[in-house]
Amino acid sequence: MLDDIRIPQLADDALLRDAFDGCPLLPVQGKKFVINSLTEQIPATRPDVLARAAEAVIEMGDFQRSTKIVGEEDKGAVLIAAVSLKSGLPFGIARWYPNGLDGQISVPFDCEYHSGSLFLNGVERGDMVIIVDDMLSTGGTLIGLIRAVEAAGAIIVDIVCLAEKIDYGGAARVESETGYTVKSVVKLSLTGERSTVVAMF
């Protein structure tokens, strides 16, 4: 399945740049949301943009050594499902609420607008996991995901985020607290009135 992923073209990379560059910013509890089609569905998510996002995540991550994808459902579930379909790997999802089923892993987490617990299903001891996240801000959600995967007894092969808000230091926080390096497909600056793409993979 991975052999079917095509080499990126300039026009394809422009899809991702256009999806994140010049987006409106919404202040929430001292931080800024990036209002875009891939995480907020404003405007509605186009299939070609979602497909390109999934391809870019696969191109950046070590999917050859991975046996399972893990992410969280709040805004990342759509991307995780697309990556699963394109890579052929199954996925486990962390939710913000428990279902009470046997084997569910629970860990505390915090992000820029919420704190509570993550409840992870679908990950087993010995799984070779690649964590996929839609947006890296302060790093709290990723740290929670890492702790949940470790608690399940799985091995983290790689961590890939579709977009990173570089102003909030999330990648550095994740590395400092967990030792893992985060790869980001698109890096965003939020210092202006709208988002600015400052780097792409």
Sine and cosine of phi, psi and omega as CSV:
sin_phi,cos_phi,sin_psi,cos_psi,sin_omega,cos_omega
0.00,0.00,-0.67,0.74,-0.02,-1.00
-0.89,0.45,-0.47,0.88,0.02,-1.00
-0.92,0.39,-0.31,0.95,-0.01,-1.00
-0.98,0.20,-0.24,0.97,-0.02,-1.00
-0.94,0.35,0.81,-0.58,-0.07,-1.00
-0.99,0.11,0.35,-0.93,0.05,-1.00
-0.92,0.38,0.72,-0.69,-0.04,-1.00
-0.91,0.42,0.61,-0.79,0.07,-1.00
-0.95,-0.32,0.37,-0.93,-0.02,-1.00
-0.83,0.56,-0.65,0.76,-0.01,-1.00
-0.89,0.45,-0.59,0.81,0.02,-1.00
-0.92,0.39,-0.69,0.72,0.02,-1.00
-0.90,0.44,-0.52,0.86,0.06,-1.00
-0.90,0.43,-0.49,0.87,0.06,-1.00
-0.86,0.51,-0.72,0.69,-0.01,-1.00
-0.95,0.32,-0.67,0.74,0.04,-1.00
-0.85,0.53,-0.74,0.67,-0.02,-1.00
-0.90,0.43,-0.50,0.86,-0.02,-1.00
-0.93,0.36,-0.46,0.89,-0.10,-1.00
-0.90,-0.44,-0.24,0.97,-0.08,-1.00
-1.00,0.00,0.72,-0.70,0.05,-1.00
0.96,0.29,0.40,0.92,-0.01,-1.00
-0.99,0.15,0.53,-0.85,0.10,-1.00
-0.88,0.47,0.51,-0.86,0.01,-1.00
-0.90,-0.43,0.76,-0.65,-0.03,-1.00
-0.93,-0.37,0.90,-0.44,0.03,-1.00
-0.93,0.37,0.76,-0.65,0.07,-1.00
-0.63,-0.77,0.92,-0.40,0.07,-1.00
0.77,0.63,0.72,0.69,0.08,-1.00
0.99,0.10,-0.04,1.00,0.05,-1.00
-0.87,-0.50,0.07,-1.00,-0.03,-1.00
-0.85,-0.53,0.80,-0.60,0.18,-0.98
-0.99,0.14,0.61,-0.79,0.09,-1.00
-0.99,-0.13,0.94,-0.35,-0.05,-1.00
-0.99,0.16,0.96,-0.27,-0.10,-0.99
-0.59,-0.81,0.18,-0.98,-0.11,-0.99
-0.97,0.24,-0.42,0.91,-0.11,-0.99
-0.99,0.10,-0.51,0.86,-0.01,-1.00
-0.93,-0.38,-0.40,0.91,-0.04,-1.00
-0.91,-0.41,-0.15,0.99,-0.04,-1.00
0.84,0.54,0.61,0.79,0.12,-0.99
-0.77,-0.64,0.98,-0.22,-0.07,1.00
-0.95,0.30,0.06,-1.00,-0.04,-1.00
-0.81,0.59,0.60,-0.80,-0.06,-1.00
-0.93,0.36,0.82,-0.58,0.06,-1.00
-1.00,0.09,0.63,-0.77,-0.01,-1.00
-0.85,0.53,-0.61,0.79,-0.03,-1.00
-0.93,0.36,-0.54,0.84,0.04,-1.00
-0.95,0.32,-0.68,0.73,0.04,-1.00
-0.89,0.45,-0.67,0.75,0.02,-1.00
-0.88,0.47,-0.68,0.74,0.01,-1.00
-0.91,0.41,-0.62,0.78,0.04,-1.00
-0.88,0.48,-0.71,0.71,0.02,-1.00
-0.89,0.45,-0.68,0.73,0.03,-1.00
-0.87,0.50,-0.69,0.72,-0.03,-1.00
-0.90,0.43,-0.64,0.77,0.06,-1.00
-0.88,0.47,-0.68,0.74,0.00,-1.00
-0.92,0.40,-0.65,0.76,0.02,-1.00
-0.89,0.46,-0.56,0.83,-0.07,-1.00
-1.00,0.09,-0.53,0.85,-0.12,-0.99
-1.00,-0.03,0.29,-0.96,0.02,-1.00
-1.00,0.01,0.97,0.26,-0.03,-1.00
-0.99,0.17,-0.32,0.95,-0.01,-1.00
-0.91,0.42,-0.56,0.83,-0.02,-1.00
-1.00,-0.07,-0.10,1.00,-0.09,-1.00
-1.00,-0.03,0.52,-0.85,0.08,-1.00
-0.90,-0.44,-0.17,0.98,-0.02,-1.00
-0.42,-0.91,0.54,-0.84,0.09,-1.00
-0.98,-0.20,0.62,-0.79,0.09,-1.00
-0.75,-0.66,0.66,-0.75,0.09,-1.00
-0.35,-0.94,-0.09,-1.00,0.01,-1.00
-0.91,-0.41,0.43,-0.90,-0.22,-0.98
-0.99,0.11,-0.37,0.93,-0.20,-0.98
-0.75,0.66,-0.85,0.52,0.06,-1.00
-0.79,-0.61,-0.15,0.99,-0.10,-1.00
-1.00,-0.02,-0.18,0.98,-0.13,-0.99
-0.88,0.48,-0.62,0.79,-0.01,-1.00
-0.89,0.45,-0.71,0.70,0.02,-1.00
-0.91,0.42,-0.69,0.73,-0.01,-1.00
-0.87,0.49,-0.68,0.73,0.02,-1.00
-0.89,0.45,-0.66,0.75,0.02,-1.00
-0.91,0.42,-0.66,0.75,0.03,-1.00
-0.91,0.42,-0.63,0.78,0.04,-1.00
-0.88,0.48,-0.72,0.69,0.00,-1.00
-0.89,0.46,-0.65,0.76,-0.05,-1.00
-0.98,0.19,-0.51,0.86,-0.04,-1.00
-1.00,-0.05,-0.37,0.93,-0.06,-1.00
0.99,0.15,0.16,0.99,-0.01,-1.00
-0.99,-0.12,0.59,-0.81,0.11,-0.99
-0.95,0.30,0.25,-0.97,0.01,-1.00
-0.69,-0.72,0.44,-0.90,0.17,-0.99
-0.91,-0.41,0.52,-0.85,-0.09,-1.00
-0.85,-0.53,0.69,-0.72,0.15,-0.99
-0.99,-0.12,0.78,-0.62,-0.01,-1.00
-0.95,-0.32,0.22,-0.98,0.03,-1.00
-1.00,-0.08,0.10,0.99,-0.02,-1.00
-0.60,-0.80,0.51,-0.86,-0.02,-1.00
-0.99,0.11,0.44,-0.90,0.15,-0.99
-0.93,-0.38,-0.10,1.00,0.09,-1.00
0.98,0.20,0.10,1.00,-0.01,-1.00
-0.97,0.23,0.49,-0.87,0.04,-1.00
-0.87,0.50,0.63,-0.77,0.08,-1.00
1.00,0.01,-0.10,1.00,0.01,-1.00
-0.94,0.34,0.74,-0.67,0.01,-1.00
-1.00,-0.07,0.70,-0.71,0.02,-1.00
-0.84,-0.55,0.78,-0.63,0.06,-1.00
-0.66,-0.75,0.50,-0.86,0.08,-1.00
-0.97,0.26,0.44,-0.90,0.10,-1.00
-0.42,-0.91,0.27,-0.96,0.11,-0.99
-0.60,-0.80,0.54,-0.84,0.15,-0.99
-0.72,-0.69,-0.11,-0.99,-0.13,-0.99
-0.93,0.37,-0.24,0.97,-0.04,-1.00
-0.72,-0.69,0.12,0.99,-0.06,-1.00
-0.33,-0.94,0.51,-0.86,0.18,-0.98
-0.65,-0.76,0.47,-0.88,-0.05,-1.00
0.20,-0.98,-0.74,-0.67,0.00,-1.00
-0.75,-0.66,0.50,-0.87,0.19,-0.98
-0.96,-0.26,0.65,-0.76,-0.01,-1.00
-0.85,-0.53,0.93,-0.36,-0.15,-0.99
-0.98,-0.19,0.75,-0.66,0.11,-0.99
-0.88,-0.47,0.41,-0.91,0.20,-0.98
1.00,0.07,0.16,0.99,0.01,-1.00
-0.89,-0.46,0.71,-0.70,-0.06,-1.00
-0.82,-0.57,0.34,-0.94,0.03,-1.00
-0.82,0.57,0.74,-0.67,0.03,-1.00
1.00,-0.02,-0.20,0.98,0.08,-1.00
-0.86,0.51,0.61,-0.80,0.08,-1.00
-0.98,-0.17,0.97,-0.23,-0.25,-0.97
-0.98,-0.22,0.68,-0.73,0.25,-0.97
-0.93,-0.38,0.84,-0.55,0.01,-1.00
-1.00,0.05,0.77,-0.64,0.01,-1.00
-0.85,-0.52,0.79,-0.61,0.02,-1.00
-0.77,-0.64,0.48,-0.88,-0.05,-1.00
-0.99,0.14,-0.68,0.73,-0.10,-1.00
-0.60,-0.80,0.82,-0.57,0.05,-1.00
-0.98,-0.18,0.86,-0.51,0.03,-1.00
-0.90,-0.44,-1.00,-0.05,-0.01,-1.00
-1.00,0.04,-0.20,0.98,0.05,-1.00
1.00,-0.04,-0.10,0.99,-0.08,-1.00
-0.89,0.45,-0.66,0.75,0.01,-1.00
-0.91,0.42,-0.68,0.73,0.01,-1.00
-0.89,0.45,-0.66,0.75,0.03,-1.00
-0.88,0.48,-0.67,0.75,0.07,-1.00
-0.88,0.48,-0.68,0.74,0.04,-1.00
-0.88,0.47,-0.69,0.72,0.02,-1.00
-0.87,0.50,-0.73,0.69,0.00,-1.00
-0.88,0.47,-0.62,0.78,0.00,-1.00
-0.92,0.39,-0.70,0.72,0.02,-1.00
-0.89,0.45,-0.68,0.74,0.03,-1.00
-0.90,0.44,-0.64,0.77,0.01,-1.00
-0.90,0.43,-0.48,0.88,0.04,-1.00
-0.97,0.23,-0.16,0.99,-0.02,-1.00
0.99,0.11,0.26,0.97,0.02,-1.00
-1.00,0.00,0.22,-0.97,-0.03,-1.00
-0.94,-0.34,0.78,-0.63,0.01,-1.00
-1.00,0.03,0.89,-0.46,-0.01,-1.00
-1.00,0.05,-0.65,0.76,-0.10,-0.99
-0.29,-0.96,0.32,-0.95,0.06,-1.00
-0.72,-0.70,0.82,-0.57,-0.02,-1.00
-0.77,-0.64,0.78,-0.62,0.11,-0.99
-0.94,-0.35,0.61,-0.79,0.03,-1.00
-0.93,0.37,-0.71,0.70,-0.02,-1.00
-0.66,-0.75,0.53,-0.85,-0.02,-1.00
-0.76,-0.65,0.79,-0.61,0.13,-0.99
-1.00,0.09,0.99,-0.15,-0.17,-0.99
-0.92,0.39,-0.35,0.94,-0.07,-1.00
-0.94,0.34,-0.32,0.95,-0.13,-0.99
-0.98,-0.18,-0.02,1.00,0.14,-0.99
0.93,0.38,0.39,0.92,-0.06,-1.00
-0.89,0.46,-0.65,0.76,-0.02,-1.00
-0.89,0.45,-0.67,0.74,0.01,-1.00
-0.91,0.41,-0.63,0.77,0.02,-1.00
-0.90,0.43,-0.69,0.72,0.02,-1.00
-0.86,0.50,-0.73,0.69,-0.01,-1.00
-0.90,0.43,-0.66,0.76,-0.02,-1.00
-0.90,0.43,-0.65,0.76,-0.09,-1.00
-1.00,0.02,-0.37,0.93,-0.08,-1.00
-0.82,-0.57,-0.35,0.94,-0.06,-1.00
1.00,0.05,-0.02,1.00,-0.02,-1.00
-1.00,-0.09,0.63,-0.78,0.08,-1.00
-1.00,-0.05,0.69,-0.72,0.01,-1.00
-0.97,-0.23,0.75,-0.66,0.12,-0.99
-0.99,-0.11,0.67,-0.74,0.01,-1.00
-0.82,-0.57,0.74,-0.67,0.01,-1.00
-0.95,0.33,-0.73,0.69,-0.03,-1.00
-0.81,-0.58,0.74,-0.68,0.07,-1.00
-0.94,-0.34,0.76,-0.65,-0.10,-1.00
-0.89,-0.46,0.63,-0.78,0.21,-0.98
-0.96,-0.27,0.68,-0.74,-0.02,-1.00
-0.90,-0.44,0.41,0.91,-0.08,-1.00
-0.97,0.23,-0.34,0.94,0.00,-1.00
-1.00,-0.09,-0.27,-0.96,0.02,-1.00
-0.98,0.19,-0.32,0.95,0.07,-1.00
-0.71,-0.70,0.28,-0.96,0.00,-1.00
-0.92,0.39,0.52,-0.85,0.05,-1.00
-0.77,-0.64,0.83,-0.56,0.10,-0.99
-0.97,0.26,0.88,-0.48,-0.04,-1.00
-0.97,-0.25,-0.30,0.96,0.04,-1.00
-0.31,-0.95,0.48,-0.87,0.13,-0.99
-0.73,-0.69,0.35,-0.94,-0.09,-1.00
-0.83,0.56,0.00,0.00,0.00,0.00
